[in-house]
Every structure is written in C-alpha cells, then in structure tokens.
Amino acid sequence: MPAARKDKQASSKPKKKNNNNKIKDTTVGFFNDFRYGKAVSVNFFKKNAWLLIIFLSVVLALMGVRYKTKTKMEQIKKLEKELVVSESDKLREKAAYMSLIRETEMLRLVEENNLGLIFQEQPPYEITIAQ
C-alpha cells in the first residue's frame, strides 16, 4: 500500500504543474492571438457589446461636456471684455454728465442772483511786468 500512495502523490504533483503550464499556454496563446489579430474578433464584440456601448457613450458624453465647457468659457471671456468696455464707457459718460450738470447749475445760480457773470471761452491772460 505505501507504494500505491506514493504513486497517487506522485501523480498529483505533475497535474499541478500541468495546470500551471496550461495557464502559461493560454496567456501566451492570448498574446499570440492578439498579435495576429485573432483576439479582436466578432465573438469578442458580441460578448462585450454592452460594455463597448457604455464605453462609447461615456466617451461621447465627455467630449460633449468638454466642447460645451470650452464654448461657455469663450463666451464668458467675450462678455467680460464687453463688460470692461461698458464700464469705462459708463464712467466717461458719467463724467461728461456731471460736468454739464455743474456748469448748468452754476449758470442758473448766477442768473438767479443777477451777478452778471459770463462763462469765458478763452483762458485768462497772464500779465507780467518786465523789470
């Protein structure tokens, strides 16, 4: 009986080695198939169709989001530039308006008080005495 047990134990060890060899053979076989274009076959697409559809949908959605984000960012930059120009126009117009209001207000006060002052178009002359 001990000899029979040794044979069973001996026969079980090579089976494990054969299993490892089979795994190595299948991985080598996969790489060889991939190298020669056999790994990407119609069966591969049939088995993984749902995964491929989901993957393509995600990729297309991300591309769409990126495009939408870029167009919105360009629009924001354009509107920011327009806002800066509009703010400077507003300040210029406000300054012109304020100067008109002050001038007309002063003219009104002069006329009300009958001071007889007029707005001089030319600046005053400076008289210097030569020595």
DSSP file (Angstrom, degrees, kcal/mol; ACC not computed):
  #  RESIDUE AA STRUCTURE BP1 BP2  ACC     N-H-->O    O-->H-N    N-H-->O    O-->H-N    TCO  KAPPA ALPHA  PHI   PSI    X-CA   Y-CA   Z-CA
    1    1 A M     >        0   0    0      0, 0.0     4,-2.1     0, 0.0     3,-0.3   0.000 360.0 360.0 360.0 -38.1    0.0    0.0    0.0
    2    2 A P  H  >  +     0   0    0      0, 0.0     4,-1.9     0, 0.0     5,-0.1   0.857 360.0  53.9 -60.2 -30.6    2.7    2.6    0.7
    3    3 A A  H  > S+     0   0    0      1,-0.2     4,-2.0     2,-0.2     5,-0.1   0.883 106.5  51.7 -69.4 -36.3    3.8    2.2   -2.9
    4    4 A A  H  > S+     0   0    0     -3,-0.3     4,-2.1     1,-0.2    -1,-0.2   0.879 108.5  51.3 -66.7 -37.3    0.3    3.0   -4.2
    5    5 A R  H  X S+     0   0    0     -4,-2.1     4,-2.7     1,-0.2     5,-0.2   0.902 107.8  52.1 -66.6 -40.2    0.2    6.1   -2.0
    6    6 A K  H  X S+     0   0    0     -4,-1.9     4,-2.9     1,-0.2    -1,-0.2   0.900 108.8  50.9 -61.9 -39.8    3.5    7.2   -3.5
    7    7 A D  H  X S+     0   0    0     -4,-2.0     4,-2.5     2,-0.2    -2,-0.2   0.900 111.1  48.0 -65.0 -39.9    2.1    6.8   -7.0
    8    8 A K  H  X S+     0   0    0     -4,-2.1     4,-1.6     2,-0.2    -2,-0.2   0.913 115.0  45.2 -66.3 -41.6   -1.0    8.8   -6.1
    9    9 A Q  H  X S+     0   0    0     -4,-2.7     4,-1.5     2,-0.2    -2,-0.2   0.907 114.4  48.8 -67.8 -40.1    1.1   11.5   -4.6
   10   10 A A  H  < S+     0   0    0     -4,-2.9    -2,-0.2     1,-0.2    -1,-0.2   0.877 111.4  49.7 -66.5 -37.8    3.5   11.5   -7.5
   11   11 A S  H  X S+     0   0    0     -4,-2.5     4,-0.9     1,-0.2    -1,-0.2   0.794 107.5  54.9 -73.3 -25.9    0.7   11.6  -10.0
   12   12 A S  H  X S+     0   0    0     -4,-1.6     4,-1.3     1,-0.2    -1,-0.2   0.850 101.6  57.8 -76.1 -32.4   -1.0   14.5   -8.2
   13   13 A K  H  X S+     0   0    0     -4,-1.5     4,-1.6     1,-0.2     3,-0.3   0.922 104.0  49.5 -65.3 -45.5    2.2   16.7   -8.3
   14   14 A P  H  > S+     0   0    0      0, 0.0     4,-2.7     0, 0.0    -1,-0.2   0.830 103.9  61.8 -65.4 -27.9    2.5   16.7  -12.1
   15   15 A K  H  X S+     0   0    0     -4,-0.9     4,-2.2     1,-0.2    -2,-0.2   0.912 103.0  49.9 -63.3 -39.9   -1.1   17.6  -12.5
   16   16 A K  H  X S+     0   0    0     -4,-1.3     4,-2.0    -3,-0.3    -1,-0.2   0.912 111.1  48.8 -63.4 -41.0   -0.5   20.9  -10.7
   17   17 A K  H  X S+     0   0    0     -4,-1.6     4,-2.4     1,-0.2    -2,-0.2   0.895 109.4  52.6 -65.0 -38.9    2.5   21.6  -13.0
   18   18 A N  H  X S+     0   0    0     -4,-2.7     4,-2.5     2,-0.2    -1,-0.2   0.887 106.6  53.2 -64.2 -37.9    0.3   20.8  -16.0
   19   19 A N  H  X S+     0   0    0     -4,-2.2     4,-2.1     2,-0.2    -1,-0.2   0.920 109.9  47.8 -62.9 -42.2   -2.3   23.3  -14.7
   20   20 A N  H  X S+     0   0    0     -4,-2.0     4,-2.4     1,-0.2    -2,-0.2   0.900 111.4  50.6 -63.8 -39.7    0.4   26.0  -14.5
   21   21 A N  H  X S+     0   0    0     -4,-2.4     4,-2.8     1,-0.2    -2,-0.2   0.884 108.3  52.7 -65.2 -37.3    1.6   25.1  -17.9
   22   22 A K  H  X S+     0   0    0     -4,-2.5     4,-2.4     2,-0.2    -2,-0.2   0.903 109.2  49.2 -65.0 -40.0   -1.9   25.3  -19.3
   23   23 A I  H  X S+     0   0    0     -4,-2.1     4,-2.3     2,-0.2    -2,-0.2   0.929 113.3  46.5 -64.2 -43.8   -2.3   28.8  -17.7
   24   24 A K  H  X S+     0   0    0     -4,-2.4     4,-2.6     1,-0.2     5,-0.2   0.909 112.1  51.4 -63.9 -40.5    1.0   29.9  -19.3
   25   25 A D  H  X S+     0   0    0     -4,-2.8     4,-2.6     1,-0.2    -2,-0.2   0.889 110.0  48.9 -64.3 -38.5    0.0   28.4  -22.6
   26   26 A T  H  X S+     0   0    0     -4,-2.4     4,-2.4     2,-0.2    -1,-0.2   0.894 112.8  46.9 -70.4 -37.7   -3.3   30.2  -22.6
   27   27 A T  H  X S+     0   0    0     -4,-2.3     4,-2.2     2,-0.2    -2,-0.2   0.917 115.5  45.4 -69.3 -40.5   -1.7   33.6  -21.8
   28   28 A V  H  X S+     0   0    0     -4,-2.6     4,-2.4     1,-0.2    -2,-0.2   0.908 113.4  51.3 -64.6 -40.4    0.9   33.0  -24.4
   29   29 A G  H  X S+     0   0    0     -4,-2.6     4,-2.8    -5,-0.2    -2,-0.2   0.884 108.2  52.1 -63.0 -38.4   -1.8   31.9  -26.8
   30   30 A F  H  X S+     0   0    0     -4,-2.4     4,-2.9     2,-0.2    -2,-0.2   0.928 110.9  46.4 -63.9 -44.5   -3.8   35.1  -26.0
   31   31 A F  H  X S+     0   0    0     -4,-2.2     4,-2.4     2,-0.2    -2,-0.2   0.883 113.3  49.4 -66.7 -37.1   -0.8   37.3  -26.8
   32   32 A N  H  X S+     0   0    0     -4,-2.4     4,-2.0     2,-0.2     6,-0.2   0.922 112.4  47.9 -65.6 -42.7   -0.2   35.4  -30.0
   33   33 A D  H  <>S+     0   0    0     -4,-2.8     5,-3.0     1,-0.2     6,-1.0   0.920 113.3  48.0 -62.6 -42.4   -3.8   35.7  -31.0
   34   34 A F  H ><5S+     0   0    0     -4,-2.9     3,-0.9     4,-0.2    -1,-0.2   0.889 109.7  53.5 -64.4 -38.6   -3.7   39.4  -30.2
   35   35 A R  H 3<5S+     0   0    0     -4,-2.4    -1,-0.2     1,-0.2    -2,-0.2   0.872 113.6  41.5 -65.0 -37.0   -0.5   39.8  -32.2
   36   36 A Y  T 3<5S-     0   0    0     -4,-2.0    -1,-0.2    -5,-0.1    -2,-0.2   0.340 118.9-107.6 -95.3   7.6   -2.1   38.2  -35.2
   37   37 A G  T < 5S+     0   0    0     -3,-0.9    -3,-0.2    -4,-0.4    -4,-0.1   0.613  88.6 114.8  83.2  12.5   -5.4   40.0  -34.9
   38   38 A K      < +     0   0    0     -5,-3.0    -4,-0.2    -6,-0.2     3,-0.2   0.712  63.8  66.7 -87.3 -20.7   -7.4   37.0  -33.7
   39   39 A A  S    S+     0   0    0     -6,-1.0     2,-1.2     1,-0.2    -1,-0.2   0.835  95.4  58.4 -70.9 -31.4   -8.2   38.3  -30.2
   40   40 A V  S    S+     0   0    0     -7,-0.2    -1,-0.2    -6,-0.1     2,-0.2  -0.690  82.2 141.6 -99.8  81.1  -10.3   41.1  -31.6
   41   41 A S     >  -     0   0    0     -2,-1.2     4,-1.6    -3,-0.2     5,-0.1  -0.505  69.8 -92.7-112.3-178.9  -12.9   39.1  -33.4
   42   42 A V  H  > S+     0   0    0      1,-0.2     4,-2.3     2,-0.2     5,-0.2   0.861 125.0  57.3 -63.3 -36.6  -16.6   39.2  -34.0
   43   43 A N  H  > S+     0   0    0      1,-0.2     4,-2.6     2,-0.2    -1,-0.2   0.884 102.6  54.6 -63.4 -37.7  -17.1   37.0  -31.0
   44   44 A F  H  > S+     0   0    0      1,-0.2     4,-2.0     2,-0.2    -1,-0.2   0.928 110.8  45.2 -60.2 -45.0  -15.3   39.5  -28.8
   45   45 A F  H  < S+     0   0    0     -4,-1.6    -2,-0.2     1,-0.2    -1,-0.2   0.858 112.2  51.7 -69.1 -34.6  -17.6   42.2  -29.9
   46   46 A K  H >< S+     0   0    0     -4,-2.3     3,-0.7     1,-0.2     4,-0.2   0.912 112.7  45.2 -66.6 -42.0  -20.7   40.1  -29.4
   47   47 A K  H 3< S+     0   0    0     -4,-2.6     3,-0.2     1,-0.2    -2,-0.2   0.862 123.9  33.5 -69.2 -35.9  -19.7   39.1  -25.9
   48   48 A N  T 3X S+     0   0    0     -4,-2.0     4,-2.5    -5,-0.2    -1,-0.2   0.012  78.9 118.5-112.3  27.3  -18.8   42.7  -24.9
   49   49 A A  H <> S+     0   0    0     -3,-0.7     4,-2.5     1,-0.2     5,-0.2   0.923  78.1  48.6 -62.1 -45.8  -21.3   44.7  -26.9
   50   50 A W  H  > S+     0   0    0     -4,-0.2     4,-2.2    -3,-0.2    -1,-0.2   0.885 112.5  49.4 -63.2 -38.2  -23.0   46.2  -23.8
   51   51 A L  H  > S+     0   0    0      2,-0.2     4,-2.6     1,-0.2    -1,-0.2   0.906 111.9  48.2 -67.2 -41.4  -19.6   47.2  -22.4
   52   52 A L  H  X S+     0   0    0     -4,-2.5     4,-2.7     2,-0.2     5,-0.2   0.891 110.8  51.0 -66.2 -38.9  -18.5   48.8  -25.7
   53   53 A I  H  X S+     0   0    0     -4,-2.5     4,-2.4     2,-0.2    -2,-0.2   0.928 112.3  46.1 -64.4 -44.5  -21.8   50.7  -25.9
   54   54 A I  H  X S+     0   0    0     -4,-2.2     4,-2.5     2,-0.2    -2,-0.2   0.927 113.2  50.0 -63.2 -44.4  -21.4   52.0  -22.4
   55   55 A F  H  X S+     0   0    0     -4,-2.6     4,-2.4     1,-0.2    -2,-0.2   0.929 112.8  45.8 -60.5 -47.1  -17.8   52.9  -23.0
   56   56 A L  H  X S+     0   0    0     -4,-2.7     4,-2.6     1,-0.2    -1,-0.2   0.883 111.7  52.6 -65.1 -37.8  -18.6   54.8  -26.3
   57   57 A S  H  X S+     0   0    0     -4,-2.4     4,-2.4    -5,-0.2    -2,-0.2   0.918 110.6  47.3 -63.5 -42.9  -21.5   56.6  -24.6
   58   58 A V  H  X S+     0   0    0     -4,-2.5     4,-2.6     2,-0.2    -2,-0.2   0.923 112.6  49.1 -64.5 -44.0  -19.3   57.8  -21.8
   59   59 A V  H  X S+     0   0    0     -4,-2.4     4,-2.2     1,-0.2    -2,-0.2   0.928 113.3  46.4 -62.1 -45.4  -16.6   58.9  -24.2
   60   60 A L  H  X S+     0   0    0     -4,-2.6     4,-2.3     2,-0.2    -1,-0.2   0.889 111.9  51.3 -65.4 -38.6  -19.1   60.8  -26.4
   61   61 A A  H  X S+     0   0    0     -4,-2.4     4,-2.5    -5,-0.2    -2,-0.2   0.922 110.5  48.6 -64.4 -43.4  -20.7   62.4  -23.3
   62   62 A L  H  X S+     0   0    0     -4,-2.6     4,-2.4     2,-0.2    -2,-0.2   0.887 110.7  51.0 -64.0 -38.4  -17.3   63.6  -22.0
   63   63 A M  H  X S+     0   0    0     -4,-2.2     4,-2.4     2,-0.2    -1,-0.2   0.912 110.9  49.0 -64.0 -41.5  -16.5   65.0  -25.4
   64   64 A G  H  X S+     0   0    0     -4,-2.3     4,-2.6     2,-0.2    -2,-0.2   0.906 111.1  48.9 -64.4 -41.9  -19.8   66.9  -25.5
   65   65 A V  H  X S+     0   0    0     -4,-2.5     4,-2.5     2,-0.2    -1,-0.2   0.906 111.7  49.8 -64.2 -41.4  -19.3   68.2  -22.0
   66   66 A R  H  X S+     0   0    0     -4,-2.4     4,-2.5     2,-0.2    -2,-0.2   0.923 112.1  47.3 -64.0 -43.8  -15.8   69.4  -22.9
   67   67 A Y  H  X S+     0   0    0     -4,-2.4     4,-2.4     2,-0.2     5,-0.2   0.931 113.3  48.2 -62.4 -45.5  -17.0   71.1  -26.0
   68   68 A K  H  X S+     0   0    0     -4,-2.6     4,-2.2     1,-0.2    -2,-0.2   0.896 111.8  50.3 -62.7 -40.4  -19.8   72.8  -24.2
   69   69 A T  H  X S+     0   0    0     -4,-2.5     4,-2.5     2,-0.2    -1,-0.2   0.915 110.3  49.4 -64.7 -43.5  -17.5   73.9  -21.4
   70   70 A K  H  X S+     0   0    0     -4,-2.5     4,-2.3     2,-0.2    -2,-0.2   0.918 112.0  47.7 -63.3 -43.1  -15.0   75.4  -23.9
   71   71 A T  H  X S+     0   0    0     -4,-2.4     4,-2.1     1,-0.2    -1,-0.2   0.900 112.7  49.1 -66.3 -38.6  -17.7   77.3  -25.8
   72   72 A K  H  X S+     0   0    0     -4,-2.2     4,-2.4    -5,-0.2    -2,-0.2   0.901 110.2  51.3 -65.9 -39.7  -19.1   78.6  -22.5
   73   73 A M  H  X S+     0   0    0     -4,-2.5     4,-2.4     2,-0.2    -2,-0.2   0.903 110.1  49.3 -64.4 -40.8  -15.6   79.7  -21.3
   74   74 A E  H  X S+     0   0    0     -4,-2.3     4,-2.3     2,-0.2    -1,-0.2   0.914 111.6  49.2 -63.1 -42.0  -15.1   81.6  -24.6
   75   75 A Q  H  X S+     0   0    0     -4,-2.1     4,-2.5     2,-0.2    -2,-0.2   0.892 110.0  51.4 -64.8 -39.4  -18.5   83.3  -24.2
   76   76 A I  H  X S+     0   0    0     -4,-2.4     4,-2.3     2,-0.2    -2,-0.2   0.922 110.3  48.6 -63.5 -44.2  -17.6   84.3  -20.6
   77   77 A K  H  X S+     0   0    0     -4,-2.4     4,-2.1     2,-0.2    -2,-0.2   0.910 111.9  49.6 -62.0 -42.0  -14.3   85.8  -21.7
   78   78 A K  H  X S+     0   0    0     -4,-2.3     4,-2.2     1,-0.2    -2,-0.2   0.921 112.5  47.0 -62.7 -44.1  -16.0   87.7  -24.5
   79   79 A L  H  X S+     0   0    0     -4,-2.5     4,-2.2     2,-0.2    -1,-0.2   0.847 109.1  54.6 -68.5 -33.6  -18.7   89.0  -22.1
   80   80 A E  H  X S+     0   0    0     -4,-2.3     4,-2.1     2,-0.2    -1,-0.2   0.911 109.3  47.7 -64.9 -41.7  -16.0   90.0  -19.5
   81   81 A K  H  X S+     0   0    0     -4,-2.1     4,-2.1     1,-0.2    -2,-0.2   0.920 112.3  49.6 -63.2 -43.0  -14.2   92.1  -22.2
   82   82 A E  H  X S+     0   0    0     -4,-2.2     4,-2.5     1,-0.2    -2,-0.2   0.871 108.9  53.4 -63.2 -37.0  -17.5   93.7  -23.2
   83   83 A L  H  X S+     0   0    0     -4,-2.2     4,-2.5     2,-0.2    -1,-0.2   0.906 107.5  50.2 -64.7 -42.6  -18.3   94.4  -19.5
   84   84 A V  H  X S+     0   0    0     -4,-2.1     4,-2.1     2,-0.2    -2,-0.2   0.921 112.5  47.2 -62.4 -43.8  -14.9   96.2  -19.0
   85   85 A V  H  X S+     0   0    0     -4,-2.1     4,-2.3     1,-0.2    -2,-0.2   0.916 112.6  49.6 -63.7 -42.9  -15.6   98.3  -22.1
   86   86 A S  H  X S+     0   0    0     -4,-2.5     4,-2.4     1,-0.2    -2,-0.2   0.883 109.2  51.8 -65.3 -38.3  -19.1   99.1  -21.0
   87   87 A E  H  X S+     0   0    0     -4,-2.5     4,-2.3     2,-0.2    -1,-0.2   0.908 110.6  47.6 -65.3 -40.9  -17.9  100.1  -17.5
   88   88 A S  H  X S+     0   0    0     -4,-2.1     4,-2.2     2,-0.2    -2,-0.2   0.898 112.0  50.3 -67.8 -37.8  -15.3  102.5  -19.0
   89   89 A D  H  X S+     0   0    0     -4,-2.3     4,-2.6     2,-0.2    -2,-0.2   0.907 109.9  51.6 -62.5 -40.9  -18.0  104.0  -21.3
   90   90 A K  H  X S+     0   0    0     -4,-2.4     4,-2.6     1,-0.2    -2,-0.2   0.921 110.0  48.1 -62.1 -44.8  -20.3  104.4  -18.3
   91   91 A L  H  X S+     0   0    0     -4,-2.3     4,-2.4     2,-0.2    -1,-0.2   0.902 112.2  49.3 -63.9 -40.7  -17.6  106.3  -16.3
   92   92 A R  H  X S+     0   0    0     -4,-2.2     4,-2.2     2,-0.2    -2,-0.2   0.927 113.5  46.1 -63.7 -45.1  -16.8  108.6  -19.3
   93   93 A E  H  X S+     0   0    0     -4,-2.6     4,-2.5     1,-0.2    -2,-0.2   0.885 111.8  51.6 -65.1 -38.7  -20.4  109.4  -19.8
   94   94 A K  H  X S+     0   0    0     -4,-2.6     4,-2.8    -5,-0.2    -1,-0.2   0.906 109.3  50.1 -65.4 -41.1  -21.0  110.0  -16.1
   95   95 A A  H  X S+     0   0    0     -4,-2.4     4,-2.1     2,-0.2    -2,-0.2   0.922 112.0  47.5 -63.3 -43.4  -18.0  112.4  -16.0
   96   96 A A  H  X S+     0   0    0     -4,-2.2     4,-1.9     2,-0.2    -2,-0.2   0.912 113.2  49.0 -63.8 -41.9  -19.3  114.3  -19.0
   97   97 A Y  H  X S+     0   0    0     -4,-2.5     4,-2.6     1,-0.2    -2,-0.2   0.916 110.0  50.9 -63.5 -44.9  -22.8  114.4  -17.5
   98   98 A M  H  X S+     0   0    0     -4,-2.8     4,-2.3     1,-0.2    -1,-0.2   0.881 109.3  50.5 -63.5 -37.9  -21.5  115.6  -14.1
   99   99 A S  H  X S+     0   0    0     -4,-2.1     4,-2.1     2,-0.2    -1,-0.2   0.889 111.4  48.9 -68.3 -36.5  -19.5  118.4  -15.8
  100  100 A L  H  X S+     0   0    0     -4,-1.9     4,-2.7     2,-0.2     5,-0.3   0.916 111.1  49.9 -66.6 -41.9  -22.6  119.5  -17.7
  101  101 A I  H  X S+     0   0    0     -4,-2.6     4,-2.5     1,-0.2     5,-0.2   0.921 111.6  48.0 -63.6 -43.2  -24.7  119.5  -14.5
  102  102 A R  H  X S+     0   0    0     -4,-2.3     4,-2.4     2,-0.2    -1,-0.2   0.928 113.5  47.1 -63.8 -43.8  -22.2  121.5  -12.6
  103  103 A E  H  X S+     0   0    0     -4,-2.1     4,-2.4     1,-0.2    -2,-0.2   0.934 115.0  44.6 -65.6 -45.8  -21.9  124.1  -15.4
  104  104 A T  H  X S+     0   0    0     -4,-2.7     4,-2.2     1,-0.2    -1,-0.2   0.872 113.0  52.3 -67.6 -34.8  -25.6  124.5  -15.9
  105  105 A E  H  X S+     0   0    0     -4,-2.5     4,-2.3    -5,-0.3    -1,-0.2   0.911 110.1  48.1 -65.4 -42.0  -26.2  124.7  -12.2
  106  106 A M  H  X S+     0   0    0     -4,-2.4     4,-2.2    -5,-0.2    -2,-0.2   0.914 111.3  50.4 -65.4 -41.9  -23.6  127.4  -11.8
  107  107 A L  H  X S+     0   0    0     -4,-2.4     4,-2.3     1,-0.2    -2,-0.2   0.902 110.1  50.8 -62.5 -40.0  -25.1  129.4  -14.7
  108  108 A R  H  X S+     0   0    0     -4,-2.2     4,-2.5     1,-0.2    -2,-0.2   0.924 110.5  48.3 -63.1 -45.0  -28.6  129.1  -13.1
  109  109 A L  H  X S+     0   0    0     -4,-2.3     4,-2.0     2,-0.2    -1,-0.2   0.880 110.7  51.6 -63.4 -38.2  -27.3  130.3   -9.8
  110  110 A V  H  <>S+     0   0    0     -4,-2.2     5,-1.9     1,-0.2     4,-0.4   0.918 112.2  46.1 -64.1 -43.6  -25.5  133.3  -11.5
  111  111 A E  H ><5S+     0   0    0     -4,-2.3     3,-0.8     1,-0.2    -2,-0.2   0.891 111.1  52.2 -68.3 -38.9  -28.7  134.2  -13.3
  112  112 A E  H 3<5S+     0   0    0     -4,-2.5    -1,-0.2     1,-0.2    -2,-0.2   0.884 114.3  42.2 -62.8 -39.5  -30.8  133.9  -10.2
  113  113 A N  T 3<5S-     0   0    0     -4,-2.0    -1,-0.2    -5,-0.2    -2,-0.2   0.422 105.0-129.6 -90.3   1.6  -28.6  136.2   -8.2
  114  114 A N  T < 5 +     0   0    0     -3,-0.8    -3,-0.2    -4,-0.4    -4,-0.1   0.917  53.6 150.8  49.7  52.3  -28.1  138.7  -11.1
  115  115 A L      < -     0   0    0     -5,-1.9    -4,-0.1    -6,-0.1    -1,-0.1   0.724  49.2-136.0 -84.8 -22.3  -24.3  138.7  -10.7
  116  116 A G        +     0   0    0     -6,-0.4     2,-0.3     1,-0.3    -5,-0.1   0.723  50.5 147.7  75.2  21.4  -23.7  139.4  -14.4
  117  117 A L        -     0   0    0     -7,-0.1     2,-0.3   -10,-0.1    -1,-0.3  -0.643  28.0-163.2 -88.4 147.1  -21.0  136.9  -14.8
  118  118 A I        -     0   0    0     -2,-0.3     2,-0.5    -3,-0.1   -11,-0.0  -0.894  27.8-101.6-127.0 160.3  -20.5  135.1  -18.0
  119  119 A F        -     0   0    0     -2,-0.3     2,-0.5     1,-0.0   -12,-0.0  -0.698  36.5-138.9 -82.0 124.7  -18.6  131.9  -19.0
  120  120 A Q        -     0   0    0     -2,-0.5    -1,-0.0     1,-0.2     0, 0.0  -0.740  11.4-163.2 -90.9 126.1  -15.3  132.8  -20.6
  121  121 A E  S    S+     0   0    0     -2,-0.5    -1,-0.2     2,-0.1    -2,-0.0   0.852  75.4  56.2 -75.9 -35.7  -14.4  130.7  -23.6
  122  122 A Q  S    S-     0   0    0      1,-0.1     3,-0.1     3,-0.0    -2,-0.0  -0.728  93.2-109.2 -99.0 147.3  -10.7  131.7  -23.6
  123  123 A P        -     0   0    0      0, 0.0    -1,-0.1     0, 0.0    -2,-0.1  -0.332  47.4 -89.8 -67.9 157.2   -8.5  131.2  -20.6
  124  124 A P        -     0   0    0      0, 0.0     2,-0.2     0, 0.0     0, 0.0  -0.296  40.6-113.8 -69.1 153.3   -7.4  134.4  -18.8
  125  125 A Y        -     0   0    0     -3,-0.1     2,-0.6     1,-0.0    -3,-0.0  -0.586  20.2-136.0 -84.9 149.0   -4.2  136.3  -19.9
  126  126 A E        -     0   0    0     -2,-0.2     2,-0.6     2,-0.0    -1,-0.0  -0.926  15.9-153.6-106.9 122.8   -1.3  136.5  -17.6
  127  127 A I        -     0   0    0     -2,-0.6     2,-0.4     2,-0.0    -2,-0.0  -0.830  11.2-171.4 -99.4 125.5    0.3  139.9  -17.4
  128  128 A T        -     0   0    0     -2,-0.6     2,-0.6     2,-0.0    -2,-0.0  -0.940  16.6-138.3-116.1 141.3    3.9  140.1  -16.4
  129  129 A I        -     0   0    0     -2,-0.4     2,-0.3     2,-0.0    -2,-0.0  -0.863  17.8-138.5-100.1 123.8    5.8  143.2  -15.7
  130  130 A A              0   0    0     -2,-0.6    -2,-0.0     1,-0.1     0, 0.0  -0.620 360.0 360.0 -80.6 138.5    9.2  143.4  -17.1
  131  131 A Q              0   0    0     -2,-0.3    -1,-0.1     0, 0.0    -2,-0.0   0.389 360.0 360.0-108.9 360.0   11.9  144.9  -14.9
